[in-house]
Amino acid sequence: MAKQDEAEAVAAVIDRLAKKFPDTPRNQVEAIVSEEYTAVNDGPIRDYVPVLIERAAKLRLRS
Protein backbone atom coordinates (compact mmCIF):
# COMPACT_ATOMS: atom_id res chain seq x y z
CA MET A 1 0.00 0.00 0.00
CA ALA A 2 1.37 3.39 -0.95
CA LYS A 3 1.98 5.90 1.85
CA GLN A 4 -0.70 8.27 0.53
CA ASP A 5 -3.25 5.43 0.33
CA GLU A 6 -2.29 4.32 3.83
CA ALA A 7 -2.71 7.86 5.21
CA GLU A 8 -6.15 8.12 3.60
CA ALA A 9 -7.12 4.71 5.02
CA VAL A 10 -6.01 5.75 8.51
CA ALA A 11 -8.02 8.97 8.22
CA ALA A 12 -11.04 6.88 7.20
CA VAL A 13 -10.51 4.65 10.26
CA ILE A 14 -10.56 7.74 12.48
CA ASP A 15 -13.77 8.97 10.83
CA ARG A 16 -15.50 5.60 11.22
CA LEU A 17 -14.49 5.20 14.85
CA ALA A 18 -15.46 8.79 15.70
CA LYS A 19 -18.95 8.08 14.31
CA LYS A 20 -19.16 4.69 16.03
CA PHE A 21 -18.10 6.15 19.41
CA PRO A 22 -19.75 9.60 19.44
CA ASP A 23 -19.34 9.98 23.23
CA THR A 24 -15.55 9.76 22.87
CA PRO A 25 -13.85 13.04 21.93
CA ARG A 26 -12.43 12.93 18.41
CA ASN A 27 -8.95 13.88 19.63
CA GLN A 28 -9.00 10.82 21.90
CA VAL A 29 -9.99 8.61 18.96
CA GLU A 30 -7.16 10.14 16.92
CA ALA A 31 -4.68 9.52 19.76
CA ILE A 32 -5.69 5.88 20.11
CA VAL A 33 -5.50 5.28 16.37
CA SER A 34 -2.11 6.97 16.30
CA GLU A 35 -0.83 4.75 19.11
CA GLU A 36 -2.10 1.63 17.36
CA TYR A 37 -0.57 2.80 14.08
CA THR A 38 2.79 3.24 15.81
CA ALA A 39 2.52 -0.28 17.24
CA VAL A 40 2.16 -1.90 13.79
CA ASN A 41 4.11 0.60 11.70
CA ASP A 42 7.25 -1.55 11.51
CA GLY A 43 5.49 -4.46 9.84
CA PRO A 44 6.59 -5.41 6.33
CA ILE A 45 3.08 -5.99 4.98
CA ARG A 46 1.37 -2.62 4.69
CA ASP A 47 -1.95 -3.73 3.17
CA TYR A 48 -3.40 -4.78 6.51
CA VAL A 49 -2.27 -1.83 8.63
CA PRO A 50 -5.63 0.02 8.51
CA VAL A 51 -7.55 -3.14 9.41
CA LEU A 52 -5.21 -3.96 12.28
CA ILE A 53 -5.30 -0.49 13.78
CA GLU A 54 -9.07 -0.20 13.45
CA ARG A 55 -9.59 -3.50 15.24
CA ALA A 56 -7.17 -2.68 18.05
CA ALA A 57 -8.51 0.86 18.49
CA LYS A 58 -12.10 -0.39 18.54
CA LEU A 59 -11.24 -2.81 21.35
CA ARG A 60 -9.65 -0.01 23.36
CA LEU A 61 -12.57 2.35 22.80
CA ARG A 62 -15.03 -0.29 23.98
CA SER A 63 -13.23 -0.78 27.28
N, C-alpha and C positions, 0 to 999 in steps of 0.2 A: 504494500500500500504506500502510495506516495505521501510525503509529509503534509502536503496541502490537503489531500483527501483525508488523512488521519486527523488533522486539526478540525476539519469540518465535521467529521464523525464524532469527535469528542465534544464539540459544541452542540451537536444534536443530542448526545447523551445528556448533557447538562440541561438542555431544554426539556427533554422527556421527563427527566427526574424531577425537575422543578415543577412541572405540571402534575406529576404523580404524587408529589409530597408538598402540597401548597402551604402547609403549616410550617415548613422548614424554610428559613430565609435562603434566598437564592445564593447569597455569598457563601453560606455554609455548604450548600450543594456543590458549588464550584470548588470549594476547598477540599471536600471529600473526593470528588472526581479527580482533582489534581493530585492528591495523595495516592490514589489508586493508580493513576497513570504513571506516577513516579515509580511505584512498586513493580510495574510490568514493563517499563520503558526499555530495559536492557535485553528483552527477549528478541531472538532472531526473526521470529515470524510475526510480522506486523499486521497481517490481515485480521487477527483476532483481538487486537488490543482494545478496540471500542467495546466489543462484547464482554471481554473480561472485566474492564473497568466498570461497565454499567452493572454487571452482576454483583461485583464486590461492593460498589457504592450503594446499590439498592439494599443489600443485606445490612449495611451499616446504618442507613437511614431508617430502616424498619426497627432497629433496636433502640 
